Amino acid sequence: MGNDTIQDMPILPVVRQPRGASYFFGTWSGRILLLNTVIFVLMVLREPSAIFMPSMEFIREFGSKSIPDIARGEYWRFVTPMFVHIGLIHFFFNALGLYYIGYQIEHILGSKWFVGVFLVTGIIGNLSSCLFSLSLSAGASGALFGLLGAGFKLEGLISERFDQLGERIRPRKRIYSGMVVSNLILGLIIPVIDNAAHIGGLISGWLLMEALLRSRPNRLRAKNPHIAWLVYLSLAVFSMIAVARTVDPVVVVKRYYEAALSAETAPEAYHDFTEALRIRPLDGNVRLSRGKLLLQNGEVEAGITDIKIAASSGKVSESDFRAVIDDLKLTGHFLEAELVRKLYQSGGGSGI
């Protein structure tokens, strides 16, 4: 019976955590949770509908990840999304995760390293989201996955240590492994989840724990500053690549333009074209493509406006206009095709 009890214990035992004021004001995990709560309450007071499903523009206003805004110089958005949440359910589950996981990791790492891991993995999670997803997003889940990654790493190392010691009876319950697997599966099932941020946070948390253990004496890893600096360098290189593909307006407009051309539905394409135009409102090729989309969907007035801007930009080739005219004819929009031809000629183009 005693043996079964030992084996049922978690590899990383759960510690008793403070409650009330001693938790919210006496621990960094509590302070971060309190900050998230205050921001969410302010959002609801500002727009009551934010308690369930706030508008995307409202979320953007409060500091969500928004690649067009980052490309226009709002670099604080690499940090602020981890303190903004999209509705009560989103806030509740992230708050619950921070409450139960945060202090456990803080107790193991100490306050200084806990804050470092939370912030760094949260930022890298946001950078990963910027690199692999154009969608607007927010939430502390990237940082939470960073904490899970750190716990997952520790859990694996302690299990290996038991194996090396040859202990026949030892704890086997893997709490962090189970949470990592279940949350990754949820990410695959629920399409709106920002998996790029989750996986970026998870991997960076796992790597940071390796680096921290290699930086100071401990019984799990031999001290090796070279490995630690290699990890830090790898994370820095990844971050620089993500930043470079997010802050360059030319690169970002191209990403949105390509996403719009490959979009499965007209609303998705329109959204991506519009996001590109938030960065470069006079981009001729984007205006031309969005104008064609609008004309094909019966939005003649708005389509004409875009085509006029494209024609007057002087940066759209005759072949591009000809391709739009041909596409309109192929889809049965003969009047719209003729309209585009006349607009191109009125803008100074030759006859096509």
N, C-alpha and C positions, 0 to 999 in steps of 0.2 A: 504493500500500500504506500509506504514511504517512497519507494522507487518510482511508482506511478506519479506521485505528487511532484517529485523533482522533474520528471520528464514532461509533465504538463505545464511547467513554468515557462514563461517566455525567456528567450536568450537574453534580451534586454529587459530586466524587470521594470515594471511601472512604478514610479515613485509618487508619493503623496504630494500633491501640489497645493499651494496656498489658495485661499478663496477670498472673495470680497475685495475690500480695499487693499489688503496685503498682496493680492494677485495683480490687480489692475495698476497699482502704483508702485509695487515693490519688485516687480519682475519686468523684463523687457518684452517678453511674450505678451504679458498683460497690457503693457503700455501700447504696443502695436495694435492689439485687439481693440483697445479703447479708442485709439486714433481712427481705426477703420469704422468703428461704431459711430463716432462723432460725425465723420464725413457722410456716412449713410443717412444719419438723422438730418443733417443739413440739406442733403439732396431731397429728402422727402418733404421737408419744410418748404423748400424752394418750389418743388413740383410734386404735389401729392400723388400723382400717377406713378412716380418713380418707385413707390413701394411695391408695385407689381411688375410693370413693364415700361420703363422710361424710354423716351424717344432716343434715337441714335444721336441726334444733334445735341440733346441734353447731356448725354453721357460724354460726348466729345467736349462739350463746354466745361465739364468737371475734370477733365484731364485724362481721358481714356487714351489708349493707343490709337493714333490716327496718322497713318503714314503721310498723307498729303500735308498735314500740319507740321509734322516733323521735317519734311522736305522744305517747308517754308521757314524753318528756323526755330520751331518750338521743341527744343531738344529735351526739355524737362519731361516730355512724354515717354522717355525711356524709363523713368522712375515712377511717375504718378499713377500709372494704371494699377499698381499693386495695392493702392489704397481706395480704389473706386470699384463699386459693384453694381451689377445690372439687375436690380430687383431684390426683393426680400429673400427668395429662395436661394439665389446665388450668394447673397451676403450670409445667410444662415449657415449654409454648409461650409463655406470658407471660414467663418467665425468658429464653428464647431471644430473644424480641423485644426485651426490655430490654437484653440483652447486645449485640446487633448494632446496634440503633437508638440506644439510650441514649447511648453514648459519642460516636457520630457527631454527634448534635445537641448534646451537651455541648461537644464540641470547637469547634463553630461558634458557639454562643451564649456560652460561658463558664459557669463553675460556677453563679454566682448566678442568671443568667437561666434556665439549665437547670432548676434546682430549682424556681424560680418557675413555669415552664411546666408541669413535671410535676405539681406539687401543685395548681395552679389548674385545669388541664384535668381532672385526676383528680377533683377535687371537683365541677366542673361536669358531668362525665360522670355522677357519682353523683346529682347534682341532676336531671339530665335523665332518668335512670332512675326516680327518685322521681316525677317529674312525669308520665311517660308509661307507666310500668309499675308494677304492684303486687307483682310477683313478688320473692321474696327473691333477692339476687344478691351476688356478690363478685368480686374480681379487679382486677389492675392494668391491664386492657385499655383502660379509659376514658382513663387517663393515657398509655398507649402510643399510642392513636389521637390524643391531643393532640400527641405528638411527631411522629407521621406527618403531622398537619395542618400543623405548623410546617415540616417538611421539604418537604412538598408545595407550600407557599406559596413557600419559597425557590427551589425548583426551577423553578417557573413564572416567577418574577421574573428569575432568571438567564437563562432561555431568552429572555424578552422583551428582556433587555439585549443578548444576542447579535444579535437581530433588529434592534434599534435601531442597533447598530454596523455592521450590514451585512456581518457575517462570512459568507463563503460556506462555509467549512469550520469546523464547530463540533461540540461534543459533542451527541448527540441522545438518549442513553440516559436514560430517566426511571425511576429506581429507586423513588422515593417514590410517584409516580403509579401505578405498577404495583401496589405494595403496598396502596395505598388501595383501588383498584378490586377487587383479588382478595379482600381482607378484607371489603369490603362485600357482594360476591357470596356469600361464605361465610356471612355473617350472614343472608342471605335464604334460603339452603338449609338451614341448621341451626336448627331452631326454638328451641332452648334458649339461643341466644346473645342477650345483652342488647344489642340493636341501639340502643336509646335511649341507653345509656351510651357506646357506640362513636361514634355520630353526634354526640352532645353534646361528647365529647372532641375529635373531629376538627374540628368547626366552631370550637370555642373555641381550639384550637391554631392554626388558620389565622388567626383574628382576632387572637390575641395576637401572632403573628409580625408581622402588619401594624402593630399598635400599637407594638411594640418598635422596628421599623424607622423608624416615624414619630417616635419619641422621641429618637433620637440620629443624628448625621451618618453617612451611609453612601453607597455608590455605587449602591444599588438603588432607594431611595425618598428623595424630598425630605423633609427634616425638617418635620413639621407636628404640633405638640402637640395642636392642636384635634381632629384626626382620631383621634389616640391616645386622648384623653380620651373621645371619643364611643364608641370601642370599649369602653373600660373601663366606661363608664356603661351601655352595652347589656348587657354581661355581668353587671353588678351588678343591673340590673332583672330580667333573666331569672332570676338566682339568687334574688332576693327573691320572685318569683312562685312558683318551685319550692318554696322554703322555706315560704311561706305555705300552700301546698296539702299540705304534708307534716306540719307541726307542729300544725295545728289538728285536735283530735280529732273535732269535729263534721264537718268536711270529709272527713277520712279515713274515718270510719265510713260516710258517705254514698257514697264512692267504692267501698268494698268491698261495700256493700249492693247498689248498682247493678250491680257486676260479677257478684255472685252471682245476681241475677235474670236476667242475660243469659247466664249460663254454659251451655255446651253439654252438660255432663255433671253428674250428681248429685255426684260427688266434688269437682269443681271448685267447684260452688256451696257445698257444705258447707265447703270450705276457706276460701272468701271470707267466709262468714257467721261462721266461727270466728275468723278474723283480726279482723273487726270487733268481736267480743265480747271479744277480748283488750284492746281499748281501753275499751269501755263494756259491761261484763258484764251490766248490767241493762237494756240497751236493749230496750224492749218489742217494737218492730217487727222487729228482727233476730231476737230470740228466737222470735217467732211464725212468721216465715218459715222459720227453721231447724227449728222444731218440726214444721211441716207437711212439710218435706222428709224429716225422719226418719220420720215416720209413713207417708209414701208408700213408704218403702224398708224398712219392716218393723222399724225401730228404735223400738218402741212406748215402752219405758221412758224412753229419752233424749228422745223426742219429747214425752212427757207432762211431763217436767221443764221443758223449754223453754216449753211452753204455759202451765204454771202460773206461771212467772216473768212471762211476758207478761201474763197475766190479772191478776196481783197488782200489776203496775207502775202500773196506772191511767192509762197514757199511750197505750194502743192503742184506737182507736175501734171502736165496734160494727160499723161498715161493714167494717173490716179483718178482724175476726173472721168476719163473715158471708161475706166473699170467700174466706177460707181454708176455711170449711165447704163452700161451693159447689164449690171446686176439688177438695176431697177426694171429694165425691159424684160429680163429673164423671169422676174417675179410678177410680171403683169402690170407694173406701174409705169405705163407709157407716158402719161401726162406728167408725172413727176420727173421722169427721165428727160423729157423735153424742157421742163422748167430748170433742171440742173444745167443743161447745155446752155440755155440763155443766160443764166446767172454767171456761168463761167466766162462767157463772151463779154458780158457787161463789166466783168472785173478785169478785163484787159487780155483775156486769153484768146487764142486763135480759134478758128472754127473747128468744131469736132462733131 
